[in-house]
Amino acid sequence: MRELIVLGTASQVPTRTRNHNGYFLRWDDTGLLFDPGEGTQRQMTFAGVSAGDIHRVCVTHFHGDHCFGLPGIFSRMANEHVEHPVHCHFPMSGQHLFDRLCWTWPEYRRQVLREVPAWGERTVLAHESDSGFGRLEAVRLSHGVEAYGYRLIEPDGRSMLPDRLAAAGVAGPHISELQREGRITIGERVVELDEVSAPRVGQRFAFIMDTRLCDGVYELADHADMLVIESTFLTEDAALGAEHGHLTARQAARVAAECGVRTLVLTHFSQRYTDPAAFEREAREVFDGELYVAEDLMRVQVPKRRH
C-alpha cells in the first residue's frame, strides 16, 4: 500500500480543527514521518499509526510547528520498544537543535536512531541499492532558516506480463530468477526478460514545506506522482508570504501544473483563514489535476503508476 496519512495541517498556530503539522507516508513496507509538530503522537493514535510503523523521520527545518513533536515520537518509540533502525534526516545546521529534542534518551538514541542530515544544495540520503524503496533526496529551499524539501524516487523497472510468461512456460521460482538474471533457459529455449515484461515507470513523491518560490521547489516537484506542498496564504496576502518565506495556494498549484504533478495535496494553512474552499478555488484557477485541500486525518492514495 502507498498512501499519505495527514496528521496535522496547521501552520504556526493550531486551531480547533487543525493540529500542528504531521504527515505519514506509507510506502510499501517503509513508513516515513515528515515534520512532526506538537501533538503528532496523539494524531497517530487517531489514525492508527504505531511507533513501530516509522522507519524514517524527515524534518524540513527547525521551526516549532515542524519539529516540536519529536520528543513525544522518540519517547513513544522507546516505550514501545522499537528496535529497528530509524533514520533521521534534518538540516545539518540544526544538529544542535536535534540534539536538544532527543537528549532524554541517549542510550536509545545510540541504539536505534541513525542520523543522516542534509547539507549543501542537494543530498542523497538513501540509495536504491540499500534502502529497499528507492532514492531519498533532500533539496535546499528558501525560508527564514535553513530548510530542505524531500523527494522519494522509485527506480524504473519492469512489470511481468502473465500471458507472455505462460506462453513461454515460465512459472513459480523461475519468474524471480528471470527478474534477477535477465534471462533464463526453459528446456531448449532462452527466454529474455524483455519478451515477457513491459517497462514500468518508477513513482515519485515530493514534500515541500515552508519556502518562497525557488529553484528547489521546481526540482522537487518535477513529475511527482504526489506533491505535498505548503500553501500558507492566499494570493491576497502574497506579499506577506514572500516576506516570511511561504507560498500561496495559487503559487503551489502553478508549480504543480508546470511540473506535471499528478496528485496535489495543499496543506500548512494560516489560522487567519476560515474557509478551506478558498484554497481549492484559487488552486483550480491554474491546476486541473487531482487536488486535495488537506484535512487532519485525511488519507490520500498515491495514484496508480503512469503508463
N, C-alpha and C positions, 0 to 999 in steps of 0.2 A: 504494500500500500504506500502511496505517495500522497501526503496531504499536509496542508498547513492548518494548525490549530492556533487561533488567535486568542491569546490570554489577556491582553490589555491593549487599549487603543488611545489612551490619553497622551497628552504631551506633558508640559511642565507640571500641571495641576490636575490630579484626578477629579472625576465628577461622580455624581450619584450613579451614573450608568456606565462610566468608563474607568477601568483600573489603569494604573501606570502600564507602560509598555511590557510586552512579553509575547514571544512568538515561538511556537514549537513546530519544527518541520520533521515529519516522519517520512523518511526516505528509505524504503525497503526495511532493512534491518538496522539502520542507523537513525538515531534521534539527535537533532541539532536544536539547541535552545538559544534564541537570539535575544539580546538586550533585556534581561530580566529586571524589571523595575520593582519597586516596593510592592509587596502583596502577591508576587508571582506564584509562590508555592501554594497559596490558597486557591488561586485560579487553576493551578494544575489539578488540585483535588476536584474542583467542579468539572474539569474537562476530562478527568480520568487518565491523566498523565502521571506516571510514577517517577520517582527519582532514578530508578533503575533504567528508565527509558532513555535517559540522557547519555550521549556519548561525546558530544562536543558542545562547548559553551562559547558563543561568539558575541563579543561586546564591541559595539561600534565606537563608543567614546565614553569618557567617564563623567558625564553629567548624571545627576542622581536618578532621573526618571528612566535611565537606561542601564543602571547597574546596582541600585540600592537593594535589589532582591538577591544579590549574590550571597550574602551571609546566610540568609534563610535557605537558599538552594543547597549550599555546601553543608549546612547543618543537617538538612534532611537526608542528603546523601550519606553522611556519616551515621545518622540514626538508623537508616535502612540498610546499612552495611553494603553499600555499593562498592564492589571490588574491581570491576573492570576499569581500565584506564579511561579517564575523562580529559580530553584535550581542551585546553582553554586558550582562546585567541582574543587579543585585545591590542590596542596601540602600545608599542614598546615604551613610548614616552610616559605612559601611565603605569609602569611597573610598580612604582611605589604606592600608587592608589590601590592596585590589585592586591598588593601585599597587605594593606590595611583591611581590605574587605574579607580576607580569609585568614587573618592572623590567629583566630581562635583554635584552629585545627592543624597545627604544624605537622604532627605525625601523619594525620590523614592526608594532608596536602602532599607530603613526600611520597606516600604510598600510592595514591590514586591520581592526583592531578598531574597533567603533563602540559606545561606552559609553553606555547608556541606563539609568541607575539608577532604582530605585523609591524613592518618598518619600511621606510622608503616609499616610492610611488606605488609599488606593487609587490606583494609577497605571495609565493605559493606555499600554502600552509599544509597541504596534504596532496600527495601524488596518486595517480591512478594505480600505480603498482603496489602501494601499501595501504591504501585507505579502505578498499573494499567497496567504495561507492563512486569514485571519480576524483576529479581535482577540485580542491577548495582554494580559492584565491581571495586576497584582500586588496582593495584598491583605495588609494587615498581620496578623500572628499574635501570639501571646503566648508569649515564650520569655525566657531569661535575657539575651539580647542582641537587638537589633532583627532581626526575621525576617519574611519575606514568603512567602506561597504564591503559586502561579501558576495561571492557567486560560487555556485556549485556547478561543475561542468562534467557531465557523464560522457565518457568516450563513445565515439561511434562504434557500432557493432553490426551484427547480422542476426536476422530473425529466421529461424528454421521454418521450412515450408513442409507441413505434414504430408501432403500429397506427393511431393517430389521425393521425400525421404522413403515413403512406402514404395514408390516406383523403383527406387534404387536399391531397395532391400536393406536400408539402414534402420536399425531399431535398437532399443534398450541402451546398454552402455556404449555401443558403437557411436551413438549420437554425440555424447560428451567427448569421446575420443576424436571424432571428426572436428568438433568445435575447437578442440585443443591443438590438434596437429595440422588441420587444414586439408587433409586428405586421408583416405582410408581405403584399404583393399577389401572388397567383398567378393569372395570367390576369385574369379579371374579379372574382375573389373575394379579399376581405380576410380573412386568417387571423390570429386573435388568439392570443397565446401561451397564454392560459388554456384555449383549446379543445384544445390538443394536448399539454398537460403537467399534472402534478399537483404540489401543494405538497410540498416536501422540507424537513424539519426539519434545521437545521444541527446538527452534533455538538459535544460539549463534552468537554474533557479537563481534569482538575484534579490539581494536585500539591501535597501538603501535607506538610511535614516538621516538625521539632521545634516543638511548641506544646502549650499547655494547651487545653482546650475554650474557645472564644471565638467571638464573632460572625463573625470572619473565616473560621473553619473551615466554618461552615454556609453562608456566602455562596459560598465557593469550590466546595463540594460540590454545590450546588443543581442537580439534574437533570443531573449529569455522566454521560456515557456510560461514561467510565472515570475512576475515582478512585484515585490512587496516594497512600497515606497511611501515615505512621509509626504503628507500634503497638509501641513500645519495650518496654512492660511488659505483664504480665498483671494481672488485677484484684486479685490478692493483694498486689500492690505498687503499687496505685493512689495511695496517699499519697506514695510516693517519686516517682512520675511527676508528680504535681501540684507537688511541691516543686521539681523540676528542669525543669519545663516540657515534659512529654511525655504522650502518650496511651497508654491501654491498648488491647488488641485489641477489647475489648467496646465501649469508647467510640468507637473508629473505626468499628466495624460499626454501632453505633446511629446515628451521624451519617449513614452511607450509607443506612440504612433510612429515616430520617426525611426525607432529601433526595432520595429517588427515584433513587439511583445504580444503574446497570445492572451494571457490572463493577467489583468492588472488589479492589484489589491491596494487601495488607498487607506492610509492609517495615520496615527500620530496627530490627532486633531486638537487645535487650541480650544480651551474651555470657553472662549468668547462666543463660539457658535453653538446654537441650539438645534439647528435644522440639518441633519445629516444629508438630506436630499439635495441641499445646495451644492455639496461636493460632487455628487453624481451629475447634476445638471451642468456644472462647469466642465467636468471632465468629458462629458458626452459631446461637447462642442467640438472636440478635436480627436476623440478616440472612439472607434466603433467596435472594438473587440470585446471580449468577455471582461466585465468590470464588476468589482465588489467594493463597496464602501464598508470597511471592516467594522464589525461589532464584537464586543467581548464574547468569547466562547464560540465564535463562528468557526466552522470548518470549511475549508476550500480544497477541493481535489486538484492536484496537479493535472493539467489536461493530458489527454492521450497523445501519444507520440506523433510528431509530424510525419507525413508521408512524402 
